[in-house]
Amino acid sequence: MKVMVVGSGGREHALVWKIAQSPKVKKIFCAPGNGGTAQMAECVDISVTDIKGLVQFAKKKSIDLTVVGPELPLTLGIVDVFEKKDLAIFGPNQLAAELEGSKGFAKDFMAKYNIPTADYHIFTSADKAVQQIHQMEPPLVLKADGLAAGKGVLICHSRKEAFDGVDTIMRNQAFGEAGKRLIIEEFMEGEEASILAITDGEQAVLLPAAQDHKAVFEGDRGPNTGGMGAYAPTTVMTSKLLEVVGNKIIQPTINGMRSEGRPYKGVLYAGLMITSGGPKVLEYNCRFGDPEIQAILPLIQADLIDLMMASIKGGVEHMTPKISGDCAVCVVMASGGYPGSYEKGKVIHGLENVQEPVVVFHAGTAKKGKSLFTSGGRVLGVTATSKTLQSAVDLAYQAVGKITFDGAYYRRDIAHRALKK
């Protein structure tokens, strides 16, 4: 098979790495790719939003399967366009991708189908949002309705923070069009977990549960990022609890989307809060979580191509992928200043010193000549696997210590909750 992976981050490098292990695959393209994907795929200079260009390339090269990494092309309808051209593509269509494209749609959907989530209010008026905040007790959660690259969620511990958040999202439009509508939610206490399920629109296969670390600073402090690290499987998600999530969240979501005339195929990501009252949905994503997938894929001892083709053609209920008994930890090395402003073009040193069982997934890198440079906020995802979580953490941080670039920043407490237990 010839496979094309769409995207340029750590998620896409992880997908290329896993797809390259399939005996069914002879050639991989990555559009546009990065310095890491260039080592095992042919990078193609086509933007993720250039759907026409991607279709033309897929036709020209007789691509057998296209795998979409980021959410933006999915919400723009890339799957619909590919399917009209009889091109196999993994991911939800535009109507189904609205589960991530609009948090307001997702909240109303969950309310309609009795899928557990936080109480919420939706506003198009900043003044009315402020009035609502006066009636609620902090802490509160403010969310921009649209896509904001994982940064459109503000946790407000006081009313003043919430008022400032309304200004940030709605009046100052920090997230652009995404902030035209605002969701205000009750704050949920508990521990987070990410569940990724491969679905064909009827049934689903659940992958190992992971835990992301969104906040930029240790101790889960500071602004949210796209994710500073992850580990899998998460200790908070027992096998019994995973069964509950499958029966009360994942399957009802798939059934509900089908009832809405929006059949959902691809990967369904449910970001959960494990509360005293059971698991509740924080958000849906319509693609593989990043960096969660960098910790999940090393644990899957199965051909990812088989899972993806079952999602497209049907028959997911017959898939029981073998899962390793190991633990995996991903530590994100970011540019200094991220998620705010940061500099690019810093030379990356020491990657040649990292050896298995550690894999370094490139997120924001570019290759010029023989050198690799930083080109994004999240630069590398350093992922280690081992028999125990502690040894996987130790291996990951040992590898991080061998890699340098000017201004490099990373959290030193990935998996801290699980290790405390």
C-alpha positions in Angstrom: 0.0 0.0 0.0 0.9 3.6 -0.4 -0.2 5.7 2.6 -0.4 9.5 3.0 -0.4 11.0 6.5 -1.8 14.6 6.6 -0.2 16.9 9.2 3.1 18.1 10.6 3.2 17.5 14.4 4.3 14.9 16.9 1.0 13.0 16.3 1.8 12.6 12.6 5.3 11.5 13.3 4.0 8.8 15.7 1.5 7.7 13.1 4.1 7.5 10.4 6.3 5.5 12.8 3.6 3.0 13.5 2.3 2.7 9.9 5.9 2.1 8.7 5.8 -1.1 10.9 3.0 -2.6 8.7 4.1 -5.3 6.2 1.2 -4.1 4.1 2.8 -0.6 3.5 5.6 0.0 1.0 5.6 3.8 0.7 4.5 6.6 3.1 4.0 10.3 2.2 3.6 13.0 4.8 2.0 16.3 3.9 3.6 18.6 4.9 5.5 16.6 7.5 8.5 17.7 9.6 12.2 16.9 10.3 11.2 13.6 11.9 8.7 12.3 9.4 11.3 13.0 6.7 13.4 10.1 8.1 10.8 7.5 7.2 8.4 9.1 4.8 8.6 11.4 1.8 7.5 14.9 2.9 5.2 16.7 0.4 4.9 20.5 0.6 1.1 20.7 0.7 -0.7 22.5 3.5 -3.3 20.6 5.6 -5.9 23.0 4.5 -5.2 22.7 0.8 -7.8 19.9 0.3 -7.8 20.3 -3.4 -4.0 19.9 -3.6 -4.1 16.8 -1.3 -6.8 15.2 -3.4 -4.8 15.8 -6.6 -1.7 14.4 -5.0 -3.5 11.3 -3.8 -4.9 10.7 -7.3 -1.6 11.3 -9.0 0.3 8.9 -6.7 -2.5 6.3 -6.4 -2.6 6.6 -2.7 -4.4 3.6 -1.1 -5.1 5.2 2.3 -5.0 8.8 3.6 -4.8 9.3 7.4 -5.7 12.7 8.7 -3.9 13.9 11.8 -5.2 17.4 12.8 -8.7 18.5 13.4 -8.8 21.5 11.0 -8.9 19.6 7.7 -11.5 17.3 9.2 -13.8 20.2 10.1 -13.2 21.6 6.7 -14.6 18.4 5.1 -11.5 16.7 3.7 -13.1 13.3 4.2 -16.2 14.2 2.2 -14.1 15.4 -0.7 -11.9 12.3 -0.7 -14.8 10.0 -0.5 -16.5 11.7 -3.5 -13.3 10.9 -5.5 -13.4 7.2 -4.3 -10.3 7.7 -2.2 -10.0 5.7 1.1 -9.5 8.1 4.0 -9.5 7.6 7.8 -11.4 10.1 9.8 -14.9 11.5 10.4 -16.7 13.5 7.7 -17.5 17.2 8.2 -20.9 16.7 9.9 -19.4 14.2 12.4 -16.3 16.4 13.0 -18.6 19.1 14.4 -18.3 17.2 17.7 -14.9 18.9 18.0 -15.5 21.8 15.8 -18.2 23.3 18.0 -18.1 22.7 21.8 -21.7 24.2 22.0 -22.9 21.5 19.5 -21.1 18.8 21.6 -22.7 20.0 24.8 -26.2 20.1 23.4 -25.6 16.7 21.8 -24.6 15.2 25.2 -27.6 16.8 26.9 -29.9 15.3 24.3 -28.5 11.7 24.6 -27.9 11.7 28.3 -24.1 11.5 28.1 -22.7 12.6 31.4 -20.9 16.0 31.3 -20.7 19.2 33.3 -23.7 21.6 33.6 -23.3 24.4 31.1 -24.5 27.7 29.5 -23.9 29.0 26.0 -23.6 32.7 25.1 -23.2 34.9 22.1 -23.3 38.1 24.2 -20.3 39.0 26.5 -22.7 41.1 28.7 -25.0 38.1 29.2 -22.1 35.9 30.0 -21.0 38.3 32.7 -24.5 38.3 34.1 -24.4 34.5 34.3 -21.0 34.5 36.1 -22.5 36.8 38.8 -24.9 33.9 39.5 -22.3 31.1 39.7 -19.8 30.1 42.4 -16.1 29.8 41.2 -14.2 28.0 40.1 -15.7 28.1 36.6 -14.6 26.9 33.2 -14.8 29.1 30.1 -14.5 27.6 26.7 -14.3 29.2 23.2 -16.8 27.3 21.1 -14.6 26.7 18.0 -11.2 25.3 17.4 -8.4 26.9 19.4 -5.5 24.5 19.1 -6.1 23.1 22.6 -5.7 26.5 24.2 -9.3 27.8 24.2 -10.2 26.6 27.7 -9.7 28.8 30.8 -10.1 27.6 34.3 -11.2 30.6 36.5 -10.7 30.4 40.3 -12.4 33.7 41.0 -15.2 35.8 39.4 -12.5 38.4 38.4 -10.6 35.7 36.5 -13.9 34.7 34.8 -14.7 38.3 33.9 -11.2 38.7 32.4 -11.7 35.4 30.6 -14.9 36.7 28.9 -12.8 39.8 27.8 -10.0 37.5 26.5 -12.3 35.1 24.5 -15.2 37.3 23.4 -14.2 41.0 23.5 -10.5 40.7 22.7 -11.0 37.7 20.4 -7.8 36.0 21.5 -8.9 32.9 19.7 -10.5 34.6 16.7 -13.7 33.3 15.3 -13.6 30.4 17.8 -14.6 32.8 20.5 -17.8 34.2 18.9 -19.7 31.8 21.2 -18.7 31.1 24.8 -19.5 28.1 26.9 -19.5 28.5 30.7 -19.3 25.2 32.6 -19.3 24.1 36.2 -15.9 23.1 37.4 -15.5 19.3 37.8 -13.3 17.8 40.5 -11.4 14.6 39.8 -8.7 13.2 37.7 -8.5 13.4 33.9 -8.2 10.5 31.4 -8.3 10.4 27.6 -10.1 7.5 25.8 -9.5 7.0 22.1 -11.8 4.6 20.3 -11.6 3.4 16.7 -15.1 3.2 15.2 -16.8 2.3 12.0 -19.9 4.2 12.8 -21.5 1.1 14.5 -19.1 -0.3 17.0 -15.8 0.7 18.6 -12.5 -0.7 19.8 -11.0 1.2 22.8 -7.3 1.9 22.9 -5.3 2.0 26.2 -6.4 5.0 28.3 -3.9 7.8 28.6 -3.5 10.9 30.7 -2.5 14.2 29.2 -0.8 17.1 31.1 -2.3 20.3 29.7 -0.9 23.0 32.0 2.5 24.4 31.1 4.0 24.3 34.5 4.7 21.6 37.1 1.9 20.8 39.5 -0.6 21.5 36.7 -0.3 25.2 37.1 -0.3 27.9 34.4 -2.1 28.3 31.1 -3.3 25.3 29.1 -1.1 24.1 26.2 -1.6 21.6 23.4 -0.2 19.1 25.9 3.2 18.9 27.8 3.3 15.1 28.1 1.3 12.0 28.6 1.5 8.5 30.0 -0.4 5.3 29.3 -2.1 3.2 30.5 -3.5 5.6 33.1 -3.9 4.2 36.6 -7.2 6.0 37.2 -8.9 4.0 34.4 -9.6 0.5 35.7 -10.9 -2.2 33.4 -14.3 -1.9 35.2 -14.3 1.8 34.7 -13.3 1.4 31.0 -16.3 -0.8 30.5 -18.5 1.9 32.0 -17.0 4.5 29.6 -17.6 2.2 26.7 -21.2 1.5 27.6 -22.3 5.0 28.9 -20.2 7.4 26.8 -18.5 5.9 23.7 -21.3 3.7 22.4 -24.1 6.2 23.1 -22.0 8.8 21.3 -21.7 6.6 18.2 -25.4 5.7 18.3 -26.5 9.3 18.9 -24.4 10.6 16.0 -25.9 7.9 13.7 -29.4 9.0 14.8 -28.5 12.6 14.0 -27.6 11.6 10.4 -23.9 12.2 11.2 -22.5 8.7 11.2 -19.1 8.9 12.9 -16.1 6.9 11.5 -12.5 7.2 12.4 -11.1 7.9 15.9 -13.4 9.3 18.6 -11.5 10.9 21.5 -13.3 11.5 24.7 -11.5 13.7 27.2 -12.9 12.6 30.6 -13.0 13.7 34.2 -13.2 10.8 36.6 -15.4 12.4 39.3 -16.9 11.0 42.5 -20.1 10.5 40.5 -18.3 8.5 37.7 -16.7 9.5 34.4 -18.0 12.7 32.7 -17.0 14.1 29.3 -14.9 17.3 29.3 -14.6 17.4 25.5 -14.7 15.4 22.3 -11.9 15.4 19.7 -12.4 14.0 16.2 -8.8 12.9 15.9 -5.9 11.2 17.7 -4.9 13.1 20.8 -1.5 14.7 20.8 0.6 13.9 22.8 -1.5 11.0 24.1 -1.1 9.0 20.9 2.7 9.2 21.3 2.3 7.2 24.5 -0.5 4.9 23.2 0.9 3.7 19.8 4.0 2.1 21.3 1.7 -0.2 23.4 -0.3 -1.4 20.5 1.0 -4.8 19.2 -1.2 -4.9 16.1 -1.2 -3.5 12.6 -2.7 0.0 12.7 -3.6 -0.3 9.0 -6.0 -3.2 9.8 -7.7 -1.1 12.4 -8.0 1.9 10.1 -9.3 -0.1 7.2 -11.9 -1.8 9.5 -13.1 1.7 10.5 -13.5 2.7 6.8 -15.1 -0.6 5.5 -16.8 -1.9 8.7 -16.1 -4.8 10.9 -14.5 -3.1 13.9 -16.3 -5.4 16.3 -14.1 -8.3 15.0 -10.9 -6.4 15.9 -9.2 -7.2 19.2 -5.8 -5.6 18.9 -3.1 -7.1 21.2 -1.9 -4.5 23.8 1.5 -4.7 25.4 1.6 -5.0 29.2 4.2 -2.2 29.3 3.9 1.5 30.4 4.7 4.4 28.1 5.6 8.0 29.0 5.9 10.9 26.7 7.7 14.1 27.8 7.2 17.1 25.5 10.2 19.4 25.0 8.9 22.9 24.1 10.3 26.2 23.0 10.9 28.7 25.8 7.8 31.0 26.1 5.3 28.4 24.8 2.3 28.6 24.8 2.9 32.3 24.4 5.4 33.8 22.0 8.6 31.9 21.3 11.6 31.9 19.0 12.2 29.4 16.2 15.3 28.3 14.4 17.2 27.0 17.3 19.6 24.1 16.5 18.7 20.8 18.1 21.6 18.7 19.5 21.9 15.2 21.0 19.2 13.3 19.2 21.9 10.8 18.1 22.5 9.9 21.7 19.0 8.6 22.3 18.5 4.8 21.9 15.7 2.3 22.2 13.4 1.7 24.1 13.1 5.5 23.7 11.6 7.0 20.6 11.8 10.8 19.9 8.7 12.0 17.9 9.3 15.3 16.2 6.5 18.0 16.6 8.0 21.3 15.6 11.2 20.6 13.8 12.6 21.4 10.3 15.6 20.0 8.6 18.1 22.3 6.8 21.1 20.4 5.4 22.3 18.0 8.0 21.0 20.0 10.9 17.6 20.0 12.7 16.1 23.3 13.9 13.1 24.2 16.1 10.1 25.3 14.1 7.2 25.3 16.6 6.0 25.6 20.2 6.1 21.9 21.0 9.3 20.6 19.5 9.9 17.0 20.5 7.9 14.2 22.2 10.4 12.0 24.0 8.7 8.6 24.6 9.9 5.7 26.6 8.4 2.3 27.2 9.2 -0.1 30.1 7.7 -2.7 32.4 6.8 -0.2 35.1 5.7 3.4 35.0 8.6 4.6 37.2 11.2 3.0 35.0 9.5 4.4 31.9 9.5 7.9 33.5 13.2 7.5 34.4 14.1 6.4 30.9 12.2 9.3 29.3 13.9 11.9 31.5 17.3 10.4 31.0 16.8 10.8 27.2 15.5 14.3 27.6 18.8 15.1 29.4 20.7 14.2 26.3 18.9 16.6 24.0 19.5 20.3 24.0 18.4 23.4 22.1 18.4 27.0 23.2 15.5 27.9 25.5 14.3 24.2 25.8 11.5 23.8 28.4 9.8 20.7 29.7 7.8 19.7 32.7 9.6 17.5 35.1 6.6 15.8 36.7 4.9 13.9 33.9 2.8 11.0 35.5 3.2 12.6 38.9 -0.3 11.7 40.1 0.1 8.0 39.3 3.6 7.9 40.9 2.2 9.4 44.1 -0.2 6.5 44.3 
